[in-house]
Amino acid sequence: MNICIGLLAGFVGGITGGGGGIISIPLIVAFLKLDQHAAHGTSLVALVFTSLAGAVTYALNGSIGMIEALLMAVAAVATARAGTHFAHSLPEWKLKRSFGGYLLIVSALMLLKPYLGTPQTLTVGAAWTIVLLATGAVAGFASGMMGSADGPS
């Protein structure tokens, strides 16, 4: 069962550009009987490897903005631990509900994306840097809290 969960999460993560946590966390809780906190932590460990494999593949195809990725990564690393600490401050039932709400929000954003229009493109400057750092900070906190790098792309 562990291998099936990993394969499915890796496949979904590769397609969506996320970590597969939207698939792996519910399956880990349901089938492996880990509590919600352990499922989030387990998902994050697997995320390291799935993200690395996906990033290498994208890099080999020339599809990575390295400066953008580094700026977002710096901010994400700085806030991921805070997200993890916040998750551990919640009782399991609140973390489960938070995860469910997170999935609903991400799903709605993905469904609405075609109707939200295209944001103005920033290419350089202070605003560009601030947007990348803010994106990384929010993504890092959410990843730490939710045990997943999944989100609307």
N, C-alpha and C positions, 0 to 999 in steps of 0.2 A: 504494500500500500504506500509506503514512504516513497518508493521510486515512482509510482504512478502520480502521486501528488507533485513530486519534483518535476517530472516530465511535463505535466500539464501546466504547472506554474511557469516553467521555463519557456514553453511554447507561447503562452499568453503574453508573458513579459517581452519576448522577442518581437511579437507582432505589435504590441501596443507601445513599446519603448519604456515600459515600466518594469517592475520587479516581479510581477505575477502574484503579489500579495492579495489582490482581490479574489484570487482563486485559492491560493495556498492557505491563508489564515482560516477561512471557514472550514476547509477540508481537514486541516490539522486539528481544529477543535472537535469536529464531528467524528472523525475516524481514528485519530491518534489519541484522542481524549486528553490532550494537553489543555491547561487552563488558558484563558485569553492572553494573559501577560506572556506566558511561555510561547504561545503561538506567534505573537508579535516578534519576540526575540528570535525565535527560530527562523521566521520569515526574513528578518534582517540579515542573518548570517547567510542564508541562501542567496539573498539579494546581492551580496558582495560578488558572488561568483557569476550569477546570471547577468548582472550589470557589466561586469568585466568582459564576459564573452560577447555581449551585445555591443559594447563600446569598441572592442577590437574589430568586430565585423564592420561596424559603421566607419571606423577609421580607415580600414583597408579599402573601403569604397569611396573614401574622400568626403564623407558626410558628417564631419565634426567641425564645429567652430571652436577651436582650441582656446582662444582667449575668453570667449563667452562661457565655455564649460569651466574653465579655471576660476573665473569670477564667481559663478554660481556655486561651484564646489566649495570655495573658501567660506562663503556665507552659510551654505548648507551644513558643513562640518561644525561650524560655530553654534548652530542652533539645534542640531539633531539630538545632542545630549539633553538639552532642555525639554525637548519633546518626549524623550524617553523617561525623564524624571517626572514629567507631568502625567504620563500614562501610568506610571507606578504609584502615583498619589491617588489614583482613582480606584474604587472598588471594581472588581471584575465585571459586575453587571453594568456599571456606568461606562466602562471601557468597551464592552460589547455594544451598547447603545450608541456610543460615540463612533465606533467603527461602522455600524449600520448607517448612521446619518452621513458619515463621510462617503460611503459608497453611493448613497442616494444623491448627494450633491455632485460627486464626480460624474455619475451617470447622467444627471440632468445637464450638466455643463457639456458633456460630450454630445448629447442629443441636440442641444441648442447651438452648438458651435457654428454650424452653417448659417445660422440666422443672426449671429452676433456681429457680423461685419469684420473687416480686417483692420486691426489697429495700425496707427501710424508707425511706420518703420523708423526706428532710431538706429543710426549706424555708428556714431562716435559721440564723445563728449560726456559731460557730467551726468546728464539725464540717462543716457545709455548705460553708464556704469551703475547708477542708482537702481535702475529697473532690473538689471541683472543681479545685483546684490540682494535686492528685495525679493526677487523670485527665488533665489537660492535660499534665503533665510526662511521664507514660508515653506518651501519644499523640504528643507532640512528638518524643521520642527514637525511638519506633518509626517515625514518619513519616520522620525524617531517615535512619534506618538502612535502612529497607525501601523508601524511595522511593515511599511510598504512604500515603494517609490511610485506607485500608480497614481495617476491623476490625468486630467484632461490635457491632451497634447495639441 
